Amino acid sequence: MATLIKSKLSNKLSNAATAVSNKSQAKVSGMFARMGFQAATDDEALGFAACDDLDYDHRQGMQMDILTSEEMGGEGAGDGEGLDGDSHYQRDGTGPPHSASKDGGSSNELNEVKPKITAWEAGWNVTNAIQGMFVLGLPYAILHGGYLGLFLIIFAAVVCCYTGKILIACLYEEDEDGQLVRVRDSYVDIANACCQPRFPALGGHIVNVAQIIELVMTCILYVVVSGNLMYNSFPNMPISQKSWAIIATAALLPCAFLKNLKAVSKFSLLCTMAHFVINVLVIAYCLSRARDWAWDKVKFYIDVKKFPISIGIIVFSYTSQIFLPSLEGNMQKPSEFHCMMNWTHIAACILKGLFALVAYLTWADETKEVITDNLPPGIRAVVNIFLVAKALLSYPLPFFAAVE
């Protein structure tokens, strides 16, 4: 009797479950039918599930084969050549690496991997840019700006450091997982993105032309400055200023063979060392005349007509933004970019402020546009030689950026 009751209850429960399942399937089928799709039958669903399991097993087997071949040193890489690079053979959607091109040649020969630079090497390049030749005009900027000029040196460092960071941030966008992914390579790409959809290429062309003009003019400036400094340092030699410029150009011809930023970074390091020697020589001479410093000559007010000169000298001495996309893109650890920017601009701010103030206190109202013109002839010749070395060593960075 108890067995009969149990069987009846189980039958009723199974019938009720079957009815509920059929109703749910009918509702789903009706919904798909209204949407224009046809629901699959039980047999078809089972067939699809079996195919999915078989496909998964096949992909797992292919993945194991790929891993095994990599561990064995790439033996048998020719097998399964038609599957090379197919994203369907890996569950994460990343196909096996392309080991060879269709004609049998290695793809590595076509796409050479450029050596990455460290944060230190990137810092030397940024220092090369923001500790340029215009540093020699900073004492003249203090002459017309006074204490406000010193404040402007600090303020310009903060602004230029911040703008450099946000410009690099424009190269990145968040993916579906919230991770930052670099989707642009240069300011041209940023300009094109800003001008979409009406003028997708106009902004890029304008920015590209402006960048090329700035970089080419910078390269020309270094050559002209080198010729002028050498001519003024050795006025008794039978060599004209144009001839010195030609000699400087000949010395810079090997820059055409620079292939990567790692080599450029070495020149930037030497340039920074030359700049350090110049600072030491000038500051040491100024300290020797510390008793005559004219603190009372430093102004709290500004000359409205001449203060724009100070603004131009100070702001232009911090321009490194044009090189930042290439530097950040070639860094081994792009996450260290912000730290590198902070320290380079802090160091530049301290050195510029110290150099400008000490030099101005030494000569006060007699400060000239280029501070080396205030130095005695002997020290001036030595400083000018280091300035020529600095100009020549600064040349590879804008030249490489223009060519790239």
C-alpha positions in Angstrom: 0.0 0.0 0.0 2.8 2.4 0.9 4.6 1.5 -2.3 1.6 2.3 -4.3 1.1 5.7 -2.7 4.8 6.5 -3.3 4.6 5.6 -6.9 1.5 7.7 -7.4 3.1 10.7 -5.7 6.3 10.4 -7.8 4.2 10.1 -11.0 2.3 13.2 -10.1 5.4 15.2 -9.3 7.1 14.1 -12.5 4.0 15.0 -14.5 3.8 18.4 -12.8 7.5 19.1 -13.5 7.1 18.0 -17.2 4.1 20.3 -17.6 6.0 23.3 -16.1 9.0 22.6 -18.4 6.8 22.3 -21.4 5.0 25.6 -20.6 8.3 27.4 -20.0 9.7 26.0 -23.3 6.5 27.1 -25.1 6.8 30.6 -23.7 10.4 30.9 -24.7 9.7 29.5 -28.2 6.8 32.0 -28.6 9.0 34.8 -27.6 11.8 33.9 -30.0 9.1 33.4 -32.7 7.9 36.9 -32.2 11.4 38.1 -32.5 11.9 36.4 -35.8 14.0 33.4 -34.5 13.1 29.7 -34.3 13.6 27.9 -31.0 15.6 24.7 -31.1 14.1 21.4 -30.3 15.4 19.1 -27.5 17.3 17.0 -30.0 18.8 20.1 -31.6 19.8 21.5 -28.3 21.4 18.2 -27.3 23.3 18.3 -30.6 24.5 21.8 -30.1 25.7 21.0 -26.6 27.6 18.0 -27.8 29.2 20.0 -30.6 30.2 22.7 -28.1 31.8 20.1 -25.9 33.6 18.5 -28.8 34.8 22.0 -30.0 36.0 22.8 -26.5 37.9 19.6 -26.2 39.4 20.2 -29.6 40.6 23.7 -28.7 42.0 22.5 -25.4 43.9 19.8 -27.3 45.3 22.4 -29.8 46.3 24.7 -26.9 48.2 21.8 -25.3 49.9 21.0 -28.6 51.0 24.7 -28.9 52.4 24.8 -25.4 54.2 21.5 -25.8 55.8 22.7 -29.1 56.9 25.9 -27.4 58.5 24.0 -24.5 60.3 21.7 -26.9 62.0 24.8 -28.5 59.6 25.2 -31.4 60.2 21.8 -33.0 57.6 20.9 -35.6 56.5 24.5 -36.0 55.6 23.8 -39.5 52.7 21.5 -38.5 49.4 23.1 -38.3 50.7 26.1 -40.3 47.2 26.9 -41.5 46.1 27.3 -37.9 48.7 29.9 -37.1 47.2 33.0 -35.7 43.6 31.7 -35.7 41.8 33.1 -32.6 39.3 30.2 -32.6 41.9 27.8 -31.3 42.4 29.5 -28.0 39.8 30.1 -25.4 41.1 33.6 -24.5 41.0 34.7 -28.1 44.7 35.1 -28.5 46.0 33.0 -31.3 49.4 31.4 -31.4 52.3 33.8 -32.3 53.1 34.4 -35.9 56.4 32.5 -36.4 56.7 32.8 -40.1 55.3 34.7 -43.0 53.6 33.1 -45.9 56.6 33.0 -48.1 58.6 31.3 -45.4 60.5 34.4 -44.2 60.7 35.3 -40.6 58.4 38.2 -39.5 61.0 39.3 -37.0 63.2 40.4 -39.8 60.4 42.7 -41.2 59.4 44.0 -37.8 62.5 44.8 -35.8 61.9 45.3 -32.1 63.3 48.6 -31.0 65.1 48.6 -27.6 63.1 50.2 -24.9 64.4 53.0 -22.7 64.4 53.1 -18.9 62.8 55.9 -16.8 66.3 57.3 -16.3 67.0 57.5 -20.0 63.6 59.1 -20.6 64.5 61.6 -17.8 67.7 62.5 -19.6 65.8 63.3 -22.7 63.3 65.5 -20.9 66.1 67.2 -19.0 67.8 67.9 -22.4 64.6 69.6 -23.6 63.7 71.7 -20.5 67.4 72.6 -19.7 68.0 74.1 -23.1 70.0 77.1 -24.4 67.3 79.5 -23.1 68.5 79.0 -19.6 71.2 81.5 -20.3 68.5 84.2 -20.7 66.8 83.5 -17.3 68.8 86.2 -15.4 67.6 88.7 -18.0 64.0 87.5 -17.3 64.6 88.3 -13.6 65.8 91.7 -14.5 62.4 92.6 -15.9 60.3 90.3 -13.7 61.9 90.5 -10.2 60.4 88.2 -7.6 57.4 87.6 -9.9 59.8 86.1 -12.4 61.1 83.7 -9.8 57.5 82.7 -9.0 56.9 82.3 -12.8 59.8 79.8 -13.0 58.0 77.6 -10.4 54.5 78.1 -11.8 55.6 77.3 -15.4 57.3 74.1 -14.1 54.0 73.0 -12.5 51.9 73.8 -15.5 54.2 72.2 -18.1 54.5 69.1 -16.0 50.8 68.8 -15.6 50.0 69.5 -19.2 52.5 66.9 -20.3 50.8 64.3 -18.1 47.3 65.0 -19.4 48.5 65.1 -23.0 49.8 61.5 -22.5 46.6 60.6 -20.8 44.8 61.5 -24.0 46.6 58.6 -25.8 44.8 56.1 -23.6 41.2 54.9 -23.2 39.5 52.4 -20.9 38.6 49.0 -22.3 35.6 46.9 -21.2 37.4 45.7 -18.1 38.3 49.3 -17.0 42.0 48.9 -17.9 43.8 51.7 -19.7 44.8 50.8 -23.2 47.0 53.0 -25.5 44.9 53.5 -28.6 46.8 56.5 -30.0 50.5 57.1 -30.8 50.9 60.8 -31.3 49.4 64.3 -31.1 48.2 63.8 -34.6 46.0 61.0 -33.5 44.6 63.1 -30.7 43.8 66.0 -33.1 42.1 63.6 -35.5 40.0 62.2 -32.6 39.0 65.7 -31.5 38.0 66.8 -35.0 35.8 63.8 -35.7 33.3 63.3 -37.3 33.2 66.4 -39.4 36.9 66.9 -40.1 38.6 63.6 -39.2 42.0 64.5 -40.8 42.1 68.3 -40.6 43.4 68.6 -37.1 46.0 65.9 -37.6 47.4 67.8 -40.7 47.6 71.1 -38.8 49.3 69.6 -35.7 51.7 67.6 -37.9 52.8 70.7 -39.8 53.2 72.7 -36.6 55.3 69.9 -35.1 57.6 69.7 -38.1 58.1 73.4 -38.2 59.0 73.6 -34.5 61.4 70.6 -34.7 63.1 71.8 -37.9 63.5 75.4 -36.5 65.0 73.9 -33.3 67.6 72.0 -35.3 68.5 75.1 -37.3 68.8 77.1 -34.1 71.3 74.7 -32.6 73.5 74.9 -35.8 73.3 78.7 -35.9 74.0 79.1 -32.2 77.0 76.8 -32.5 78.5 78.8 -35.3 77.9 82.1 -33.5 79.5 80.9 -30.2 82.6 79.5 -31.9 83.0 82.7 -33.9 82.8 84.8 -30.8 85.1 82.5 -28.8 87.9 82.6 -31.4 87.6 86.0 -33.1 91.2 86.0 -34.2 90.9 82.8 -36.2 90.4 83.3 -40.0 87.1 81.4 -40.0 83.8 83.2 -40.6 80.6 82.5 -38.7 79.1 80.7 -41.7 82.1 78.5 -41.9 81.8 77.5 -38.3 78.1 76.7 -38.9 79.1 74.4 -41.8 81.7 72.7 -39.6 79.0 72.2 -37.0 76.6 70.7 -39.6 79.3 68.3 -40.8 79.8 67.2 -37.2 76.1 66.4 -36.9 75.8 64.3 -40.0 76.2 61.0 -38.1 72.8 61.8 -36.5 71.2 60.5 -39.7 72.1 57.0 -38.6 70.3 57.1 -35.3 67.8 54.2 -35.2 66.2 54.4 -31.7 65.7 56.5 -28.7 68.2 54.5 -26.6 71.1 55.9 -28.6 69.6 59.4 -28.5 69.3 59.1 -24.7 73.1 58.7 -24.5 73.6 62.0 -26.2 71.0 63.6 -23.9 73.0 62.3 -20.9 76.2 63.9 -22.2 74.2 67.1 -22.9 73.0 67.1 -19.3 76.6 66.7 -18.0 77.7 69.6 -20.2 74.9 71.8 -18.9 75.9 70.9 -15.3 79.4 72.0 -16.0 78.1 75.3 -17.4 76.0 75.9 -14.3 79.0 75.1 -12.0 81.3 77.5 -13.8 78.8 80.4 -13.8 77.6 79.9 -10.3 81.1 79.5 -8.9 82.1 82.8 -10.5 79.0 84.5 -9.1 79.7 83.1 -5.6 83.2 84.5 -5.8 81.5 87.9 -6.0 78.9 87.3 -3.3 80.0 90.3 -1.3 78.8 92.6 -4.1 75.4 91.0 -4.5 72.6 93.6 -5.0 69.6 92.2 -3.1 68.0 95.6 -3.1 67.9 95.5 -6.9 65.4 92.6 -7.0 62.0 94.2 -7.8 58.7 93.4 -6.2 57.0 95.2 -9.1 57.1 94.6 -12.8 57.5 96.6 -16.0 54.3 95.9 -17.9 56.0 96.7 -21.3 59.0 94.4 -20.7 57.5 91.7 -18.5 56.2 89.7 -21.6 59.9 89.1 -22.4 60.3 87.3 -19.1 57.2 85.3 -19.7 58.5 84.2 -23.2 61.9 83.2 -22.0 60.7 81.3 -18.9 57.8 79.4 -20.6 59.8 78.5 -23.7 62.6 77.0 -21.5 60.2 74.3 -20.3 58.9 73.0 -23.7 59.3 69.2 -23.7 55.7 68.2 -24.6 56.5 67.6 -28.3 58.8 64.7 -27.4 56.6 63.1 -24.7 54.5 60.7 -26.8 57.6 59.1 -28.3 59.4 58.9 -25.0 56.4 57.4 -23.1 55.7 54.9 -25.9 59.3 53.7 -25.8 59.6 53.3 -22.0 60.1 49.8 -20.6 57.7 50.7 -17.7 55.2 53.4 -18.9 53.8 53.4 -15.3 57.0 55.3 -14.2 56.3 58.2 -16.6 54.5 60.4 -14.0 57.3 59.9 -11.5 59.9 60.8 -14.1 58.1 64.0 -15.1 57.8 65.1 -11.5 61.5 64.7 -10.7 62.8 66.2 -13.9 60.7 69.3 -13.5 61.4 69.7 -9.8 65.2 69.5 -10.5 64.9 71.9 -13.5 62.9 74.3 -11.4 65.4 74.4 -8.6 68.5 74.7 -10.9 66.8 77.4 -13.0 65.7 79.5 -10.1 69.1 79.2 -8.4 71.0 80.0 -11.6 68.8 83.0 -12.5 68.8 84.6 -9.0 72.5 84.2 -8.4 73.5 85.5 -11.8 71.2 88.5 -11.5 72.4 89.4 -8.0 75.9 89.4 -9.4 75.3 91.9 -12.2 72.0 93.5 -11.3 71.0 96.2 -13.8 74.0 95.4 -16.0 72.6 91.9 -16.7 72.7 91.2 -20.5 70.3 89.1 -22.6 72.8 86.2 -22.6 74.5 85.9 -19.2 77.8 84.6 -20.8 78.3 88.1 -22.2 78.8 89.4 -18.6 81.6 86.9 -17.9 85.3 87.8 -18.2 86.9 86.8 -21.6 88.8 83.8 -20.2 85.8 82.1 -18.4 83.5 83.1 -21.3 85.6 81.2 -23.8 85.5 78.0 -21.7 81.8 78.4 -21.1 81.2 79.0 -24.8 83.0 75.7 -25.7 80.7 73.8 -23.3 77.7 75.6 -24.8 78.7 74.5 -28.2 79.0 70.9 -27.0 75.6 71.3 -25.3 74.1 72.6 -28.6 75.6 69.8 -30.6 74.5 67.1 -28.1 71.0 68.6 -28.0 70.6 68.3 -31.7 69.9 64.5 -32.0 66.6 64.6 -29.9 64.7 67.1 -32.1 66.2 65.6 -35.3 65.2 62.1 -34.4 61.7 63.3 -33.5 61.3 65.2 -36.8 62.5 62.1 -38.8 60.3 59.7 -36.8 
